[in-house]
Amino acid sequence: MVKRRDFLACGLAALSAPALLPRRAFGQAKYPDRPIRLIVPFPPGGAYDTIARPWAERIKPFLGTIVIENIGGGGGALGAAAATRAQPDGYTILHAGATTHITEGLLKNRPLYDPMTDLAPVSGIAITAFAITVHPAVPVKDLKELLAYVKANPGKVSYGSAGHGSLNHLTGELFKLRTGLSDLIHVPYRGAGPAIVDLIAGQIPMIVPAMTNHVLELHRAGKARILAVTNDKRLEAAPEIPTAVEQGIPDLVTPNFIGVFAPAATPKPIIDQISQANLKLLADKDYQKLLISGTFEPQPGLDPAAYRRYVESEMARWTPIVRGMGIKLD
């Protein structure tokens, strides 16, 4: 077990002194003794990538160098599947969450992996809401006006998501289900980043991205218009934006949890070491402020066992919702 004083002793100086980084011996080897590969299962520009990059930098004092590899496609499934096939030695970890788990666990008859048996929950990082967002040229200011606009233009309005089966997609379909919209067309992308680019260019009138500081900046700059967030309360970083619940859609609450996972056979001492490093990082007030300013809600205090229970509870919560939608990807 890494001693508490070892972590507390790690300051900024540790960034330039690798020999002083906390380590744990396993037999003759020390972990980690080389860079760790972090798979981000979406392209750059979305919530996962936005969380991953500062996380990788700030966890260096505890785990050493983290090398990010973006593997997009399949609503996060391709990247997560790559992690399940990696050597379970602690040198490949994954940022995964609601999208990667719900897609494979609930939407596919032939999943690429079993999220509850092929991936080991390590620790939570943050939760983000989704943002129902339109191009500024769309003449609506709230969800009520959006509903009227879609109904007045049947079959002509589409929305983009991070991919078939992504939580962005499920959020959009839940919005349709709860409001009785049948003519809002879904357009899947290989990640939220490409969808955001097309929205700004006017190629698509609406998207449902995970909320990030980038999306918020586009909103405040007038390049996009966020009509609502799918959180249970307004975001601390954007108190001016109402929730979908406030606008009369009480069930449209879709938290997108993002955390650290590892291949299932990764040794427990290594999983515990990564978890402890993450929990130390999440206890840092500056890092908490960084997450909040980026429109994320920190999710501290979840060790591997507690995080598994949380993930299981979210899977159970989504199961009847997905069944009600009748969506299957294969």
N, C-alpha and C positions, 0 to 999 in steps of 0.2 A: 504494500500500500504506500503510495506517495505521501510523505509526511506533510502536514499542514504548513509547518514552518518553511519547507522547501518552496511551496507555492508563494507564500507571503514574501519570501526573500527575492522573488523574481520581479524585477522592475524593468525600466526601459533599458538598462545596461545589458540585460540578458539578450536583447535583440542582436547585439554585436559580440556576444560572448557565448557561442554555442556550447563550449565545454562546460558551462555552468548550468545548462538547461537540466530540469528534473529528468531523471531516468529511472527505470526499474529493470533490474536484471532478471532474465529468464534463462537459467542455466548459464552458459558462457556468453550468451548474446545479451545485448541491451536493446531495449525498445524505447523510443525509436532511434535507430542508428543510421537512418537515411531518410530522404524526403518521403512524405506520405501523399499518396494520390487521393484527391477528393473529387469524386464524380458529381457533377451538377447535371441533373437529367433534363435540362432545358437550355436553349441557346442564351447567349448574353442578352441582357435587357429586361428580363422578367424578375419576379420576386425572389426566386431561388438564387439566381446569380447575384442579385443585389445584396442578399444576406451573406452569400458565400465568400465574397471577396474581402470585406472587412473582417469577417470571422477568421479566415485563413491567416490574415496578417496579424491579428491581435492574439491569436492562440499560439503564436510562435514561441513565446517564453516557456510554454508548457509542453508542446509537442514538436517543436522544431519546424522545419520548412514544410509547407503544404503546397502541393502543385495541383491547380484546378484543371480539370478536364470537362468541358461542356459536351455532353452527348444528348442532343435533342431528338425528338421524334416519338410518335406513339403516345402523346400525352404524358411523357415522362417515363414510359415503360421501357424504352430501349436503354436509357441510361441506367435505370434501376436493375434491369436484367443483366447488364454488363457487370454491375457490382456483385450480383449473386454468383457470377462465374469466376470472380477473382479469387486469388489465393486468400484463404482466411487467416492472414498473418498480421493484420493490423495495418498493412501498408496500402490498402484500398478501403476507403470509407465513402459513405454516400450521404448527401443531403437529400432527404426524401420527406414524404409527409402525406397529407390528405389525398392529393392527386395521384401519386404513385401507388398508394395502397388501395384506394377505392376503385380506381380503374381496373386493376388486375383482380382484386379480391371480389368485386361485386358485379362487374360489367362484362366479364369474358367467360365463355364456356371453355376456352382453351388458352388460359393465361400463360404469359411467358415465364412467370414465376409465381410462387405463393408468398404474398407479402408478410404473412404471419409466421411462416416456417423457414423461408429462405433468407430473411433479413432479420437481424437482431437489433431491436431498439437500444440505443445507447443513451441518448439524452435529448430533451427538447431544447429548441433555441427560441423560436418566436411563433406568433400567430399573426396572420394578416387577413384582412377582409378582402372582398372583391369590390370593384367599382363599376357600376353601370354607367358607361361613358359614351358620349356621342361626339361627332364632329360638330364644330361650331356652326356649320351651315344648317344643321338639322334644327328646325324651328320649335324646340321644346326646352323648357326650363326645369321640369320635374317629371316624376314618374306618371302622374295623371295625364300630363300633356303628351308624354311618350306613348302611352296606351292609345290615346285618341289619334295620334299621328299614324301609328302602325295600322290601326283599324281603318283609317281613311285611305291608306295606301296598301291594300292587301297584296301580299306576295312581292312587294317592291322594297321592303326594308330587311336588311340582313345584319347579323352581328358576328363578330369574329371571336374565336377563343384560342387557347393554347393547344388545342387538339381534341380530337374525338375522345370522349371519356375523361378529359381533364376536369378538374373541379370548376374551372371557368365555364366549361360546357355545361356541366350539371347545374351550376348556378343560373346560367341563362335559361336552361330548360325548366328549372324550378320556378323562375320568374314567369315564364310562359304558362306553366301549369297553374300557378296561383292566381294569375290574372285572366286566364281564359284566352290568351293569345295563341292562335294557331298558324298565323301567316308570317311570323318572324323567322327568317331563314338563318340557319346556322352555317357558318363558314369556318372550318377548322384550319389552323395554322400549325407550324412546327414549333410553336412557342409564343409567348405573349409579346416578345420583342418584335418579331415580324408583323404581328397584328397591329401593334402600336404605330409602326412605321406607315402601314397602309392607312390607318385612321388619319394620321396627320396629313398624308398626301391626298386625302379625300377619296381613296379607293374603296373604302367601306364606311358606312354611316355610323356604326356602333360597334363597340367591343366590350368585353367583360374581363378586364385584366385583374390580376391580383394587385391590390393597392401597394404602390411604392412611392418613394419620394419623387422619382422621375415622372410618374403619372400625375402626382400632385402638382409638380412644377409646370407641366404642360397645361393643366387645368387653370392654374393661376396666371399663366402667360396668355391665356385665351386661345391656345392651340387645340384644346380639347375641353369638353364640358362634362364634369362628373355630376350625375343626377342624384346618385345615392351610393352609400356603401352598405355592404351586407354584414355589418357587425351588429352586435346587440346594443351597442351604444356608440355615440360619436367618437371619432378618433381624436386623441389628445393633440396630435399634430395638425389636425384639420377640423376644428370644432364647428366651422361654418358649413360643413357638408352634412346634410341630414342622412339618417339611415333609411333603409327601405321599410323598416318597421314603422318609423314615424310617418311614412307616407302611405300607410294603410295595407302593408303586406307583412303581417305578423310572423309568418313562417319563413321569410327569406333571410335567414341567418346562417351563413356558410363559412365558418372559421376554417382557414387554410393553415393547418399546423405544419411547421417545417422543423426538422430535427436531424440528428446524426444517427445513422444506421451503419451496420457492418455486415459482411457475409455471415451467415448463421453459425458457422463452425469456428468463428474467431474465438480464441481462448478468453475465458472470463476475466483473467487478470488484465489483459490488454483492453477489453471493453470497459472494465472498471477504471483503468487509467485514463482512457479517452474521456469517459464520463466525468471523472473528477476534474480534468482539465477544463472541460466545457462549463461545469458548474462554477469553477473559480472565475472563469471569464464572465459568466452571467451575473456573478455577484459584484462585478466592477460597476460602480455607479456611472462612470463615463460611457461604458459600453451600453448600459441600459438606456442612457440618454440618446446615444447614437441610434439604437434600434427605434426608440420612440419618435425621434425626429425623422426617421425614414418611414414612418407610418406603421411600424410594426409594434406588436405587444410582446414584451419579453415573456418567456415561459421558463422561469428559473425553478430550481429545486427538484427536478425530476431525474432521479437516478434510473438505471436500466429497468428495474422492476416497476417503479412508478410510471415510467414512460410507456412501458408495455401495457399497463392497465389503462392509461389514457388513450393510447392508440386503439385498443380493443373496444373501449367505450364509444369512440367516434365511429368505428366500423359498425357497431351495433346501432348507433343512431341513424346512420345513413342507409342501412339495409332496407327498412320499409319505404323510405323516400325513393330509392332507386327502383324498387319493385313497382311502386306507384307510377313511375314514369314509363316503365316498360322498355327501357333502353338496354340493348345488348350490342356489343361491338363485333361479335362473330357468331 
